[in-house]
Each structure stands twice: as structure tokens, then as C-alpha cells.
Amino acid sequence: MDLVIRDVRVVDGTGGDSYRADVAVDGGRITSIVREGSGQRPGAPRVVEAHGLALSPGFIDMHAHSDLALLRDPGHEAKAAQGVTLEVLGQDGLSYAPVDDRTRAEVRRAITGWNGDGADIDFDWHTVGGYLDRLDRGIAVNAAYLIPQGTLRMYAMGWDDRPATPAETERMKQLVAEGMEQGAVGMSSGLTYTPGMYADDAELTELCRVVASYGGYYCPHHRSYGAGALQAYREMVGLTRAAGCALHLAHATMNFGVNKGKAPELLALLDDALDGGADISLDTYPYTPGCTTLVAMLPSWASEGGPDAIMGRLRDEETARKIRQVMEVEGADGCHGVPIEWDAIEISGVSDPALSGHVGRTVAASARERGEEPWVTARRLLIEDRLGSTILQHVGHEENVRRIMRHRVHTGGSDGILQGTKPHPRAYGTFPQYLGRYVRELGVLSLEECVAHLTSRPAARLRLPDRGLVREGYRADLVLFDPETVAAGSTFEVPRTLPTGIPHVLIDGRFVIEDGRRTDVLAGRSVRRTPGGA
């Protein structure tokens, strides 16, 4: 054996009772689990004495925005230190494959606020397979990929707000098939982000049928988490059932004042569908604020044509006045149909360092300091930062967060945006926040339940045959943590702080975190869908 983890509390990912055991690892696999008092204890050149620690499968981040971060910083300590051993990329309908040169340039600009402009990245791929090959050159954690539907639409028909023609739909279906054949696990959408939000249900259903034929799943950021949120959830359930496609609901929250206390209504909707045979799962992060870009708040018509067209409309006084009216009075679809509250919009990052004075302040506070109305400040920031500003949106409800995380198909997803001076602390803290605050402090979930949410449930959604459980023969993607001390170090004030209480993280049986410190091991690789869907 390469390694024995001695006298450890095994929280195996099934949700069942934990137990004490010695766990042996060899050749990147769990080769032996000897329960306390049940047999001869295994030996190995390396022994970790783990009394007082818990051993679980590695955590799977079902909603990550590390598409460029993994290339920029392969060590990826922000996630590895949390015990994350697999991330799902390509989220919210916008990422970097498949693309041609035009589309890549447009995507880079459109999601600068999520990932930076990529000036430090060698974009030497165009296809899904090419991107996964690039990851395989060496990364800290494993990564799976969703085909981004907004990028598909951009590739096939630009930024037009209109139905796709039959030829354009066929082109997008071809791109989906190619991406699935090259290893993608499904398709994502961002239906409050342009240009993906211009797709109607018929178009999305056609694409989902292709995804389903390869055993993949559809992961939508649906059309509203505010006004009309329940209808938006209902739309996704109906669409995927019509397509025969599995559904995974991204950051399944109920936000804004209109949805306070309404989580039970969402869960009843999902339970009815599940009881009727629907294949549904969801993810959430254990925080109330959201995080996105400032430009995403605009009405969709203001974003038609892409970034240059947006800038032109913002600079035009009459058009800017109309945008303001929709955002502040009517409720833009980019802001989920709810009139924007500038005192709930905190600037978390800017692309231009000269604008850093806005970071950590709400738009309303920055406006007061400048003696102007919030819209004036927001408009200027959009223009001067060339649409690259990120925001925290303080619109969530704790009771909804707790209720949803208890659900039988819940999994964990950080939605972690690593860009910006003050990113959302979920990027550095989601998984220890679950274990520390919601298990130990609040008792919302038992330790065994929570670990299952973060490991075996997402592994089942991804159809991984040998991950997500502490079981003989499974891959040795493992986390050792102290249930009494594990906690998120990141806060809204100091968001880039690493967690405590997670001394060891292994991927493929190799230590990526050892004694609480990042090693130089890059054991992660792409995790690709294989023929048959697994």
C-alpha cells in the first residue's frame, strides 16, 4: 500500500452512519477499508494518524466559474483548500468552447467580470475537446465541462434577439453533439444573460434532446430568480420533461422581497415533478447574497448586438434614459423583473484599477459620496470599466437557503467567481461553510447528510462510476477534516482567506493539500463523458 489513513472516522458519502476504520490507498484507488476491531490493520510506508479527523470523499463543486482560473493558476488553492476535488465548468451558458475566433473574442469581453479578459491566457483551442486537452496538461483539481448554450448561440447566429432559423438550430444541435462526443457532461444556459436568453423554449428543447441522447443533463440559470421565479422553474421542468432530458437547477434560490418565505412552494413544485418520474437535481451555495456582473442588470434589449452595441446605448442620452426607466421603475429582465435597489448592489471588482474606489461600496453609497444619483454612478462605471465590473447582490433570504439545502436532491455548488478585489466569499468558503456553520453550529443537516449532498449526490448526477463514496475500488479523491473546527475563513470583509480544519486533501491518492498547505502536485485532469453517458 502507498498510504494508510489510521483510526479515522469514515463519513462515506452514503448518508448512513459514520464508523471508525483504517483506510488504505494504493495506485490512486481505495484498496482496503478495515473497520475498527474487524481484522488485521493494514500497513504502508506512509501512515497518517487521523484520530479526531473525519474522512470523506472529495467534494464536488457542481457550479464553478474556474474556466480560466485553472489555467492561470493551476495550483487553485481557493478550491483545493476547501476539499474540492472536482469542479463543473462551462456554467451559466457562457464559456470558451466551442468557439471560432470571432466568438472567442466576444465571449472574453462578455464575461471579463467573471474570469478577467484572458490577456494572460494562451487560447490555443476552439473545441470542447481542445479545452479539455488543455486542462489535462496539469491542474490541481479535476474538472468536468458543460457546453454553454449562450456561446453556441453567439457562434451560430451572433447577438440577435430573434428566433433561430432551422439552419441555425441545426448548427447549434451539431455543436452540442460534437461537444458531447468530445467529453462534455451536459449543457448549461444563462437565461438572464445575453445572447442565451433570446432562445425560446422550442429552441432549448431541441438542444436538450441532443444532450439527452448522449446521457447528459441540462443545467439552466433560468429566466428569473425574482418576479415570476416559480414560473421560471416550472418552465425548466416542463421543457426538460418534453425533451426527455435530466435537469439540474443551477443555484436554485428564491431571491428578492417577492420571494421571501417561498422556498416551500418551489420544493412542492419539484416534489410533484420528482414523484411523477422527472429526473431533477439542484445546487445551492450557503450564503444569501448573489454575485454577477453589473452589465447583467441591464434589460435584454439593451444588450442585443453584444458589448459594442451596449456601450453605444449607454453613451446615448435618450437610450440611457429608457434603460434607467426600465431598471428603476419597471424591473429589467436582467434584474429578474424586479426594480433595482442600488443600496443592495455592492461593487466587488473592477477591471480598471483606477476605479477601485468603488469596490466594497454599494452603488448608492458611491453615488452619495459623489453627490449624484445612483444611476449616474452606475452608468459611468459601466462605461469607464468597459462592462467589466462585478457585483454582490444582497437580495437573498436565510430561511429559503436553509429550507432548500435540506431537500432530497440538493447538492453543493459555489458559483464561485474568483475575479475582483473583493469576490464573494463563497469562492473560498462554500464547502467549509456547509460543514462548519450549517452542520456544526446550526444543525440544519447532520454531518453524514451534508457529506452525501457534497459527494455522492453530485457524483450520481455526473454518472461517475468510481467517485463520490469512500468504498474499496473507488478513486482516492479524499478529504480529511476536523468536524469540530472546520470553518470558512473567508468573509465579505476578507474574502480571499483560506478555510481552517481541513489538513489533508488527496486527488488520485496524492496529497494536493498536506498539513494544511498546498503542495506542488497537479493530480487533476478532465473528467469526460464516455459512450453510454458515464
HELIX and SHEET records of a PDB file:
HELIX    1   1 ALA A   69  ARG A   72  1                                   4    
HELIX    2   2 GLU A   77  ALA A   80  1                                   4    
HELIX    3   3 GLN A   91  GLY A   93  5                                   3    
HELIX    4   4 ASP A  101  ALA A  110  1                                  10    
HELIX    5   5 THR A  112  ASN A  115  1                                   4    
HELIX    6   6 VAL A  128  LEU A  135  1                                   8    
HELIX    7   7 GLN A  149  MET A  157  1                                   9    
HELIX    8   8 PRO A  166  GLU A  181  1                                  16    
HELIX    9   9 GLY A  196  TYR A  198  5                                   3    
HELIX   10  10 ASP A  201  SER A  213  1                                  13    
HELIX   11  11 ALA A  229  ALA A  243  1                                  15    
HELIX   12  12 GLY A  257  ASN A  259  5                                   3    
HELIX   13  13 ALA A  263  ASP A  275  1                                  13    
HELIX   14  14 LEU A  294  MET A  297  5                                   4    
HELIX   15  15 SER A  300  SER A  303  5                                   4    
HELIX   16  16 PRO A  307  ARG A  315  1                                   9    
HELIX   17  17 GLU A  317  GLN A  325  1                                   9    
HELIX   18  18 VAL A  326  GLU A  330  3                                   5    
HELIX   19  19 ASP A  333  CYS A  335  5                                   3    
HELIX   20  20 TRP A  342  ALA A  344  5                                   3    
HELIX   21  21 PRO A  353  HIS A  358  5                                   6    
HELIX   22  22 VAL A  363  ARG A  370  1                                   8    
HELIX   23  23 PRO A  374  GLU A  384  1                                  11    
HELIX   24  24 GLU A  398  MET A  405  1                                   8    
HELIX   25  25 ARG A  426  GLN A  433  1                                   8    
HELIX   26  26 TYR A  434  GLU A  441  3                                   8    
HELIX   27  27 LEU A  447  LEU A  454  1                                   8    
HELIX   28  28 SER A  456  ARG A  461  1                                   6    
SHEET    1   A 4 ARG A  29  ARG A  35  0                                        
SHEET    2   A 4 TYR A  19  ASP A  26 -1                                        
SHEET    3   A 4 LEU A   3  VAL A  10 -1                                        
SHEET    4   A 4 ARG A  46  GLU A  49  1                                        
SHEET    1   B 8 ARG A  29  ARG A  35  0                                        
SHEET    2   B 8 TYR A  19  ASP A  26 -1                                        
SHEET    3   B 8 LEU A   3  VAL A  10 -1                                        
SHEET    4   B 8 ALA A  54  PRO A  57  1                                        
SHEET    5   B 8 LEU A 478  PHE A 481 -1                                        
SHEET    6   B 8 HIS A 504  ILE A 507 -1                                        
SHEET    7   B 8 ARG A 510  GLU A 514 -1                                        
SHEET    8   B 8 ARG A 517  ARG A 518 -1                                        
SHEET    1   C 8 PHE A  59  ASP A  61  0                                        
SHEET    2   C 8 VAL A  84  LEU A  89  1                                        
SHEET    3   C 8 ASN A 142  PRO A 148  1                                        
SHEET    4   C 8 GLY A 186  GLY A 190  1                                        
SHEET    5   C 8 TYR A 217  HIS A 221  1                                        
SHEET    6   C 8 ALA A 246  LEU A 249  1                                        
SHEET    7   C 8 ILE A 280  THR A 284  1                                        
SHEET    8   C 8 HIS A 410  GLY A 412  1                                        
SHEET    1   D 3 GLY A 290  THR A 293  0                                        
SHEET    2   D 3 THR A 390  GLN A 393 -1                                        
SHEET    3   D 3 ILE A 345  GLY A 349 -1                                        
END                                                                             
